[in-house]
Structures are given as structure tokens and as C-alpha cells.
């Protein structure tokens, strides 16, 4: 969908995704879906709420994912 959004889970990202990584991906998603790089003042609040909600959902997703074999690779 949006080529500038990168995969944030291991092993694609060698370390844990930072809050900054997650927020940047959420911002890119909202920009793509809304069609606005930067919203007008009258759309700023809803735009920012969407970024916050998507960042929160992304963090929850990444925290809940189980990457098989990741523990074995880290131990070795």
C-alpha cells in the first residue's frame, strides 16, 4: 500500500521497533489513506487522533506477535 512503511517486526528489523518507528509508520498510513501530506487546520484534530490510534494498534500488534524461531536465534 505505502512503500515508505517498513516492516517493524523481527527479523526484518533487527532490534525492537521504537515508538518513533511506530509513529512514523502510522503517520505514513494516515497520509496515504487521507490523501493529505499535512491536513488543513480544520482536519488537524481528526488526523492526529487517527495517527495516535494507529500507532497504538501497531504497538499492540507488535507486542502480541510471536515470531517462531526468534528465541532460538537470539540464544544462539
C-alpha positions as CSV (number, residue, x, y, z in Angstrom):
1,X,0.0,0.0,0.0
2,X,2.6,2.6,1.0
3,X,6.1,1.7,0.1
4,X,7.7,4.0,2.7
5,X,6.1,2.0,5.6
6,X,8.7,-0.6,6.6
7,X,8.2,-3.9,8.4
8,X,8.7,-3.4,12.1
9,X,8.9,-6.9,13.4
10,X,11.9,-9.2,13.7
11,X,13.8,-10.4,11.7
12,X,13.0,-7.6,9.2
13,X,14.0,-5.1,11.9
14,X,17.0,-6.5,13.9
15,X,16.0,-4.6,17.1
16,X,12.7,-3.9,18.7
17,X,10.7,-1.1,16.9
18,X,10.9,2.2,18.7
19,X,8.0,4.4,19.5
20,X,9.4,6.7,16.8
21,X,9.4,3.9,14.2
22,X,5.8,3.0,15.1
23,X,4.6,6.6,14.9
24,X,6.3,7.2,11.6
25,X,4.6,4.2,10.1
26,X,1.2,5.3,11.5
27,X,1.7,8.8,10.0
28,X,2.6,7.4,6.6
29,X,-0.5,5.2,6.7
30,X,-2.8,8.1,7.6
31,X,-1.2,10.3,4.9
32,X,-1.8,7.7,2.3
33,X,-5.4,6.9,3.3
34,X,-6.4,10.5,3.7
35,X,-4.6,11.8,0.7
36,X,-3.2,14.7,2.7
37,X,0.5,15.1,3.5
38,X,-0.4,17.7,6.1
39,X,-4.1,18.3,6.9
40,X,-5.7,21.7,6.9
41,X,-6.3,23.3,10.4
42,X,-9.9,22.1,10.4
43,X,-8.8,18.5,9.9
44,X,-5.8,18.5,12.2
45,X,-7.5,17.1,15.3
46,X,-9.1,14.1,13.5
47,X,-5.8,13.5,11.5
48,X,-3.8,13.4,14.8
49,X,-6.3,11.2,16.5
50,X,-6.1,8.7,13.7
51,X,-2.2,8.7,13.9
52,X,-2.4,8.1,17.6
53,X,-5.0,5.3,17.3
54,X,-3.0,3.5,14.5
55,X,0.3,3.9,16.4
56,X,-1.4,2.4,19.5
57,X,-2.9,-0.5,17.5
58,X,0.5,-1.1,15.8
59,X,2.3,-1.2,19.1
60,X,-0.3,-3.7,20.5
61,X,0.1,-5.8,17.4
62,X,3.9,-5.9,17.6
63,X,3.8,-6.7,21.3
64,X,1.4,-9.6,20.7
65,X,3.2,-11.2,17.7
66,X,5.0,-14.4,18.3
67,X,7.9,-14.8,15.8
68,X,8.7,-18.5,15.7
69,X,12.3,-19.3,16.0
70,X,13.2,-15.8,17.2
71,X,14.1,-17.0,20.7
72,X,16.3,-19.8,19.4
73,X,18.1,-17.4,17.0
74,X,18.7,-14.9,19.8
75,X,20.0,-17.6,22.2
76,X,22.4,-19.0,19.7
